């Protein structure tokens, strides 16, 4: 970071000494209200230390509207509860940290689980982000099921509509794709040339297996139907409080096949949150028998 110093942001009011001098005014009350609004809209719990992140991400929205005070932006938002700006607000505060075949031990477990399935396989990726995870699932389907994979489906959902747009495009920097083994790169990607040099695109046979949909896990109704052979809910529960986590897990269970698997992130433990699932292996759960 560059030079840091205090500055007056309003008559008689000062920022904390850890804040960088800036052109937009974010008061303590503004930050508190932002935390309340994103929790109400998306269930995301923003910690106190996320203030700098909130400023940097929402500053673009204020400048887009020609505003200099977060207070004015929040007033505008709350006066228009159905406004399109709510989507931009939510997108800005959503974290998209993902990679192809992230937490790689899950994919062989999935392959073993589905390899002898007679009915078409259905998988729900509930935090699709920019597409790396659902495309990794689609590649696993193709590798495991062969020609039968054409009957399978990956439903990929996320609350962040900007991330979903990038996911649908299926174009990624080569340095990101090269982290995958070479055989998969050759089979599942098309390398760009000319103006697209330095990028790779998901092949049509992979993208054909994935359907991207916007979905808020806090919404009273979800635009999807099971039953699913597997649900991937990885590295998203950490942004929710325990009450929200419990409610979501209880809604997962009826959407899953009796032997369905729920995959969690490496830092997530659902055993102490809900009795709807029981631990089967490392961050892998099955529906608890009643």
N, C-alpha and C positions, 0 to 999 in steps of 0.2 A: 504494500500500500504506500501511497504518497503521503505528504505532510498532513498531519491531523491537528486540528485546533478547534476551540469552541467558537461559536458565532451566535449572534442574536437572531432568532427566527421569528420573533413576534415581540411586541412591547413587553418588556419585563420577563421574557421567557428565554431559556437557554437550552441548547441540546446537551446531551451527555458528552463528556470529554472524548469518548471513543468514536464519535461520529465525524465523518469527513465533511468539510465545508461543501455546500451544495446549493443548487438554485431552487429546489422545491421544498416546501414546508411540510414535514411529517411530524405531528405532535404525538405525545404519549397517548392522548385520547384517540387520535386517528389509528395508531398502531393497535390499540386495544380493540377498536371497532372492526378493523380488518380481520383480526384473529377471530372475532365472534362471527363475522359474516362468512368467512371461508369454512368455519366449522359447521354453521347452519346449512350451507349450500352443499358442501362436499364431505363433511365429516373430518376434514384435515385439522390436526392439532398443530398449530404453529407455536414453537417455543419462544421464550423471551429473546434468545440470542439470534433469532431469525430476522431481526429488524432491518439489518443492512440488506439482506436478501429481498425482503419485501419492498424496500425503497427502490432498489435497482430494477426489480422486475416490473413494478407498477409505474415507475417513472415514465416509461414509454407510453403508457396509456394516458397519463396526464398531459404529456407533450403532444400526443396525437389530438387531444381535445383542446389544446391551447390553455391549459390550466397550470397554476403554480402552487396550489394548495391542495393537499390530499383531502382536507375537509370538504372542499367544493366537489371533488370527484365522488366522494362517498355520499354526499347529499344527493347528487345527480343519480347515482346508482339506486339509492333507496327510494327515490321518488318514482322510479320506473322499474318495478319488480320483474317485468317481463321483457325488459330491454335486452337487445343483442349484446350489449356491453358486459352483462353478467358472464357470458361465455368467455369473453376476452379476459375478464377479471380472474375467473377460475383457471383458465389456461395458463395465465401468467404465474400463478402460485402453485402449479402442479410440477412436481419434480419427475423428470424422465431420465432415469439412470438405468441403462440396459445394455445388452450385448448378445450376439449370437451364441447359443449353447451355453449361456451363463449357468453356473452351478451344474456342471456337466453330468454329475452322477445321476441326475433325475431322468435323463433321456434314455439310457439303457433300461432303467426300471419301467419307463413307459413302454418301450419297445417290447419288453418281456410280457407286460400286462396285456397288450393288444394283439400280439402276433397270431394267436389262435382264435380270435374273435370271428364269429360267423356273421353277425349282423354288422351293418355299416358303423364304423367307429365315429364317435362324436366327442370333441374336446372343447372345453371353454377356457380361453385365456382371458382372465378378468382384468388384467392390467397390461394391455397390449402395447402401450407407449408408442414408439416409432416403428414397431413391427418386427424387431429382431426375434423376440420370443415366439410369437405365433408362426413366423416363417421357419424357425428352428423346429417347431412342432410339426409343421407340414413336411419338412425334409425328413424327419423321423418316420412319419407315416409312409412316405414314398420308399424309404429304405427298408422298412419292416414289412409292409403289406404288398409291395410290388403293384401289379395291375389293380388289385382290390382297393388301393389307395384312392382311386378315382371316385369311389363311393363314400369316402370319409369326408369329414368336415371339421374345420377349426373355426369356432366362433370367437372372434377377437374384439374385445370391447375396452373402452377407456373413456374417462370423463373429458380428457383433453382433445378437443376437436382438431387443433393444429397438429398435434402428434399423430392423430389418425390420418390426416391428409398426407403427411410424410410417409406413413406406413403404407398407405394405398399405392403411393408412387413406387415404392419398392426399390429406391435408388440409394446406394450407400458408398461412401468413400472407400477406395481400394485398401487403404491402410487398415480400415476396420474389418473388411472382408478377409484380408490375408491372415487374420488371427484364426480363421477356420482352416481345417486341414485341406490340403491341395485337391484331393479327390472330390470333396464336397464343393469346393469353389468351381471346379470344372463342370461338375454335373448340374449344379443348381443356380449358377450365376452367368450372366452375359457381361463381358467386359466392354466398357465404352470406348469409342474411338472419336477422333476429331474433337468437337466441342465437348464431348462426354468423356474424354480421356481422364483417367484418375478416378473414375467411378465404375461401379458394377451394379447391374440390375437383376432382380430376382426373375428367374425364368417363368414363363407362363404356366407351366405344369405345377409349379410350387404355389404361385399366387392364386391359381384356380381353386385350391383347397381351402382358402382363407376368406372369411367374410368379416369385414370390419364394421362395427356398429358403435355409435356413441351410447354410453351407459354410465349413469351415476349410481354407485352401489347404495346410496342413501335413498334413491327414488322409491316411492311406494310400490311401483310395478316395474319389472324388468322386461325389455322387449325380446326375450329369449325363452326357449323351451327346451327342456331336457328330453329324455334322460341322457346324461353325459357319462362316458367311460372314465373321464378324468377332468378335473378342474385345476387349473394352474392359478393360484392366488399368491404370488411370490413378491415379497418386498413391497407390499402395499399396506398391509395391516399395521406396520410400524408407524404409519401416519395417523392412525385412529386411536381413540381411547378404548379401554377394555369393554365398555358397554356397547360401543358401536361395533367392535370386533365380534362380540358375542351375537349380536343381532344378525350380522351378515352371515356368520357361520351357520346359524339356524336356518337361514334361507337357502344356503347352499345344499344342505342335506336332501331335501325333497327333489332337487333337480338332478340327483346322481343315481346311477344304477346301483343295485345292491352291493356289487363288488367294486364300485367306482373308487378311484384314488384322488385324494386332494393333496396337491403339492404346495408346500410353504417355502418361504425364503429362509436362508441360513440363520438369520437372527430372530426368527419367529417361532413361537411355541404355542400351539393351540390347545394343548392338553389341559391347561389350567384356566382356559377361557370358556370352553363350551364342552358339554357332554355329548354333543351331536356326533363327534368324531373320536376315534381312538388311534393312537400312534402305531404305525406299522413298521416304520424304519426311519432313517435319518430324514427328518422334515417331510415325511410322507404319511398320510392318514387315510383311514377307511371310515365309512359310515358306521357308527355304532349301532349294534343290533339292539332293538327294544325288547 
